Amino acid sequence: MQHQTGHSTPGENTPLLKTFGRLAPQLKPILPRLLLGFLCALAAGVVALTIPQVLRGLVNSVLHAGGASTEVWIAAGVVAGLGLLEAVLVYLRRVFVITPAARIETQLRVRLYRHLQDLPVAFHDKWGSGQLLSRSMADLGLIRRWLAFGSIMLVVATVTVVVGLVLMFSSNWLLGTIYLAGAIPITIRAFYFRNVFRAASRLSQDQAGDLATTVEESVHGIRVLKAFGRGRHALEGFSVQAERLRDTEISKARSLSGFLMFVVSVPEITLGIGLFVGVWLTARGELTVGEVVAFFATAAVLAGPVEGIGMLLGMTLTTKTALDRHYDVMDTPNTITSPAAAEAPASPRGHLELRGLSFRFPDAKPGSTPVLNGVDLEILPGETMALVGTTGSGKSTLLQLVPRLYEATGGQILLDGVDVRRYDVEALRTAIAVAFEDTTLFSSSIRDNVLLGARPSPGQSPDDALAEALETAQAGFVHSLPDGVDTLIGEEGLSLSGGQRQRIALARAIAAKPRLLVLDDPLSALDVKTEEAVTERLREVLARTSTLIVAHRPSTVMLADRVALLDGGRIIDVGTHAELLRRSDHYRHVIASLDEPPSVEEVLDAGEEKR
């Protein structure tokens, strides 16, 4: 599988404000609560700046010979009251912003999941699952934290610093100028820091996604790794990826820590200079002790916001990267959609026609040979058609074009006389049930997996449909499991043998009661006797259902009504098994190549089922 890491994407160079501006539709409904949270945070910052002014009054008017002790208690009470008010305002900020920020995170996550469901298979072929997982979980978590904390506190910290500077200038313009002078090198450093940190942030998030993909693939392929003794090899590859991510994170942390050191040290240096100047002005009588105390108390209050601006800037840049990664997926267009005016067949019978069908993969090189090139085939209502051909002839690809998992690049696919592109996509995929050789089951009960797309017959209960589908697929083994049909089968059904997974997947297709059943050799892990029993039951239960099946075994071919021979991207012959054996040398060659001994996996699966 190709892995889309997104190390170089258009979103990377999108301006900061433009990226965050795309959140406007989600922010609009919760803007009042965010505004209240911002006002509370701003008020808390103003209250914190008020405390030094109280101290100035305390020093100038109380702490002198003959000062009344009651005034000290009053000043202390005012400071305590302001501190309590600041704490209440901080609490209210969290109350106002946490819930709406979490709601936006949920909305973005659901919208992303819906979009992933809509995107064609070609998209998922290119993207590693770990990349999509990190975008739907970690990245959206960053966005929530920035909305609830980073965005508000960045603005509040900036406003607090501005207000603090005004108060400093009100105490003494010279001291204020000295402190403000420190902002010039910080601004210059921030400009360079932004570019370096943004690139490092993007790289680390992409590498984390690649690492998640590796973990997921290793977990899903654990039986293969163990069987071939490649666990240590996989660990070595994983370690290399993990070390690259570590190095990137360390580089990112160094960049941020260097910037923070600069942001913290420059104001401290300016304060040292300011202290020397303040003492000199006080000695000359141009500045009162209270004003000096107020100036340095204000500077102490500003120390937190000044340092916080550096961290919040880093958080903002990381969130911007997370949003870019989110919109990398959301901006991917869905190329397989329903028409504005969908059509439906007058008499749905499962009649399938392929007319001049051709297909080339979206990422194929220009001028390359199409996988399918002018396929013509007709499957009559209720007929079972086997599709055979040499490896790589395009059999599985053809099957995926019928339900529009991929979009044909030429020709037509007609289901009951209507081009599949004229169907509503959901209606089309309801009319067609698919079972693949590489079965996919979900981490749920057997009941939920089988009834995933079930359409019980009139008067038939879901339990009856479940029982019928399991019986038809010869999946009676489920009743011997610990909880029967309610047994949880684990992620992708890896706790079951290959044959058991295939029969559950086939039962799922049967329960859908489709007009057309598309099977990509879903019985390859079964013995010939079980396969014959399944096929006979299929004929009874789905008597009116047409079936197109890719066959990889002679036994499957012989159970079909007719056989289509695919070669060079075209159907070169159609007939019964006996007819094709008589007249086609290529068919005899294909059948001979199909008659192979069972694979190691089939032998292992058979042994598991016997146990």
Buried (B, 14 or more C-beta within 10 A) or exposed (E): EEBBBBEEBEBBEBEBEEBBEBBEEBBEEBEEBBEBBBBBBBBBBBBBBBBBBBBBBBBBEBBEEEEEEEBEEBBEEBBEEBEEBBEBBBEBBBEBBBEBBEBBBEBBBEEBEEBBEEBBEBBBBBBBBBBBBBBBEBBBEBBBBBBBBBBBBBBBBBBBBEBBBEBBBBBBEBBBBBBBEBBEEBEEBBEEBBEBBBBBBBBBBBBBBBBBBBBBBBEEBEEEBEEEEBEEEBEEEBEEBBEBBEEBBEBBEEBBEEBBEBBBEBBEEBBEBBBEBBEEBBEEEEBBBBBBBBBBBBBEBBBEBBBBBBBBBBBBBBBBBBBBBBBBBBEBEEEBBBEEEBBEBEEBBBBBBBBBBBBBBEEEEEEEEBBBBBBBBBBBBBBBBBBBBBEEBBBBBBBBBBBBBBBBBBBEBBBBEBBBBBBBBEEBBBBBBBBBBEBEBEEBBBBBBBBBBBEBEEEBEEEEBBBBBBBBBBBEBBEEBEEEBEBEBEEBBBBBBBBBBBBBBBBBBBBBBBBBBBBBBBBBBBBBEBBBBBBEBBBEBBEEBBBBBBBBBBBBBBBBBBBBBBBBBBBEBBBBBEBBBEEBEBBEEBBEEBEEEBEEBBEBBBEEBEE
